[in-house]
Each structure stands twice: as structure tokens, then as C-alpha cells.
Amino acid sequence: MAVLIVFSTFPDTASARKAAGRLVEEGAAACASILPGVSSIYRWQGKIEESSEVLLMIKTTQDAYTRLESSLMGCHPYELPEILAVRTEAGLPGYLEWVAEATAHNNK
């Protein structure tokens, strides 16, 4: 079972919390951790920008990723949201099993 950690930044805690709740409620994510106080510097439409953001760290599986991405795109306030998935190399077996069970399609 391939467990993924998906990173997505939001403009504020309220929008990150709303997205996290939706993803977990729909079974697209087992858990989403909200990390406030992220400073992002990036190039957007030809200009260097700097923003204070909130990072959402989402735990899901490869099988649930398409559902997660679609749901996140539907509720994200950014025109082009950051959605980056990283495959885990290892983890506590019981935790990995819990992520898989929590995101099983029939668990919605």
C-alpha cells in the first residue's frame, strides 16, 4: 500500500480547516495537519511575491489521490493551488494500515 503525504498551502487557517474537514469527511484523506505561520516567496505572473500562508499536510494513499486532488481543486481558494504528493518510504505499519483503511473508497 502506497501512503502519500500531500502538501497544499492556503491563505488562512479558516480555508485550510474547511478543506481538511472536507477531505477527511469524504474519505479522501485519513488526516490533515494544519501548520500556520508559513512564509512563502514565489514567482507569480512575472513578479516575485511574498505571502504568509498556512500549510496543510494531508495523509492519504495512492489509490485515494485522484479523489483527493479533485476535491481539493473544488474547494481551494487559489487559482493555481499547490498540490504536491510525496510517497512515504517507511512508517509505523499500524499507522500505514490506518491510513489505508480510512481512505478506502467504501469508507466514505
VOZA-118736 format. One record per residue (C-alpha): residue in three letters; x, y, z. Coordinates in Angstrom, 1 decimal. Layout:
% residues N
+------+--------+--------+--------+
: code :      u :      v :      w :
+------+--------+--------+--------+
:  Ala :      X :      Y :      Z :
...
+------+--------+--------+--------+
***
This chain:
% residues 108
+------+--------+--------+--------+
: code :      u :      v :      w :
+------+--------+--------+--------+
:  Met :    0.0 :    0.0 :    0.0 :
:  Ala :    1.4 :    3.3 :   -1.0 :
:  Val :    0.9 :    6.1 :    1.5 :
:  Leu :    1.3 :    9.7 :    0.3 :
:  Ile :    1.8 :   12.9 :    2.1 :
:  Val :    0.2 :   15.8 :    0.1 :
:  Phe :    1.2 :   19.4 :    0.8 :
:  Ser :   -1.0 :   22.3 :   -0.1 :
:  Thr :   -0.8 :   26.0 :    1.1 :
:  Phe :   -3.8 :   28.2 :    1.9 :
:  Pro :   -4.2 :   31.9 :    2.5 :
:  Asp :   -5.5 :   31.4 :    6.0 :
:  Thr :   -6.4 :   28.9 :    8.7 :
:  Ala :  -10.2 :   29.0 :    8.0 :
:  Ser :   -9.8 :   27.9 :    4.4 :
:  Ala :   -7.3 :   25.2 :    5.3 :
:  Arg :   -9.6 :   23.9 :    8.1 :
:  Lys :  -12.6 :   23.8 :    5.7 :
:  Ala :  -10.6 :   21.9 :    3.1 :
:  Ala :   -9.2 :   19.5 :    5.7 :
:  Gly :  -12.6 :   18.7 :    7.1 :
:  Arg :  -14.0 :   18.1 :    3.6 :
:  Leu :  -11.2 :   15.8 :    2.6 :
:  Val :  -11.5 :   13.7 :    5.8 :
:  Glu :  -15.3 :   13.7 :    5.7 :
:  Glu :  -15.2 :   12.4 :    2.1 :
:  Gly :  -12.6 :    9.7 :    2.9 :
:  Ala :  -10.1 :   11.2 :    0.5 :
:  Ala :   -7.7 :   11.8 :    3.5 :
:  Ala :   -7.1 :    9.9 :    6.7 :
:  Cys :   -5.8 :   13.0 :    8.4 :
:  Ala :   -4.8 :   16.6 :    7.6 :
:  Ser :   -2.5 :   18.6 :    9.8 :
:  Ile :   -2.7 :   22.4 :    9.7 :
:  Leu :    0.6 :   24.2 :   10.1 :
:  Pro :    0.2 :   28.0 :   10.4 :
:  Gly :    3.0 :   30.6 :   10.0 :
:  Val :    4.5 :   29.6 :    6.7 :
:  Ser :    6.2 :   32.3 :    4.8 :
:  Ser :    6.3 :   31.7 :    1.0 :
:  Ile :    8.3 :   33.5 :   -1.6 :
:  Tyr :    7.5 :   32.7 :   -5.2 :
:  Arg :    7.2 :   34.0 :   -8.7 :
:  Trp :    3.7 :   34.5 :   -9.9 :
:  Gln :    2.7 :   36.1 :  -13.2 :
:  Gly :    6.2 :   37.5 :  -13.7 :
:  Lys :    6.6 :   39.1 :  -10.2 :
:  Ile :    8.3 :   38.0 :   -7.1 :
:  Glu :    5.6 :   37.7 :   -4.4 :
:  Glu :    5.8 :   37.0 :   -0.6 :
:  Ser :    2.8 :   35.7 :    1.4 :
:  Ser :    2.0 :   34.5 :    4.8 :
:  Glu :    0.3 :   31.1 :    4.4 :
:  Val :   -1.0 :   28.0 :    6.2 :
:  Leu :    0.4 :   24.6 :    5.2 :
:  Leu :   -2.0 :   21.6 :    5.1 :
:  Met :   -0.1 :   18.3 :    5.4 :
:  Ile :   -2.5 :   15.6 :    4.2 :
:  Lys :   -2.1 :   11.8 :    4.7 :
:  Thr :   -3.7 :    9.6 :    2.0 :
:  Thr :   -3.0 :    6.7 :   -0.3 :
:  Gln :   -2.1 :    6.4 :   -3.9 :
:  Asp :   -5.5 :    4.8 :   -4.5 :
:  Ala :   -7.3 :    7.8 :   -3.0 :
:  Tyr :   -5.1 :   10.5 :   -4.5 :
:  Thr :   -7.3 :   11.2 :   -7.6 :
:  Arg :  -10.3 :   11.7 :   -5.3 :
:  Leu :   -8.3 :   14.0 :   -3.0 :
:  Glu :   -6.9 :   16.1 :   -5.8 :
:  Ser :  -10.4 :   16.6 :   -7.4 :
:  Ser :  -11.9 :   17.5 :   -4.0 :
:  Leu :   -9.1 :   19.9 :   -3.2 :
:  Met :   -9.3 :   21.6 :   -6.5 :
:  Gly :  -13.1 :   22.1 :   -5.9 :
:  Cys :  -12.7 :   23.9 :   -2.6 :
:  His :   -9.3 :   25.6 :   -2.9 :
:  Pro :   -9.4 :   29.4 :   -3.0 :
:  Tyr :   -6.2 :   29.8 :   -5.1 :
:  Glu :   -6.4 :   30.0 :   -8.9 :
:  Leu :   -3.5 :   27.5 :   -9.1 :
:  Pro :   -3.1 :   25.7 :   -5.8 :
:  Glu :    0.0 :   24.0 :   -4.6 :
:  Ile :   -0.8 :   20.2 :   -4.6 :
:  Leu :    2.3 :   18.1 :   -4.2 :
:  Ala :    2.3 :   14.5 :   -3.3 :
:  Val :    5.3 :   12.7 :   -1.8 :
:  Arg :    5.4 :    8.9 :   -1.4 :
:  Thr :    6.4 :    7.7 :    2.1 :
:  Glu :    9.4 :    5.3 :    2.2 :
:  Ala :    8.5 :    3.8 :    5.5 :
:  Gly :    6.3 :    4.2 :    8.5 :
:  Leu :    4.8 :    2.5 :   11.5 :
:  Pro :    2.9 :   -0.4 :   10.0 :
:  Gly :   -0.2 :    0.1 :   12.1 :
:  Tyr :   -0.4 :    3.8 :   11.1 :
:  Leu :    0.0 :    3.0 :    7.4 :
:  Glu :   -2.8 :    0.4 :    7.7 :
:  Trp :   -5.0 :    3.0 :    9.4 :
:  Val :   -4.4 :    5.5 :    6.5 :
:  Ala :   -5.3 :    2.8 :    4.0 :
:  Glu :   -8.5 :    1.8 :    5.9 :
:  Ala :   -9.6 :    5.5 :    6.4 :
:  Thr :   -9.3 :    6.2 :    2.7 :
:  Ala :  -10.7 :    3.0 :    1.3 :
:  His :  -13.4 :    4.0 :   -1.2 :
:  Asn :  -16.1 :    2.1 :    0.5 :
:  Asn :  -15.3 :    4.0 :    3.7 :
:  Lys :  -16.8 :    7.3 :    2.5 :
+------+--------+--------+--------+
***
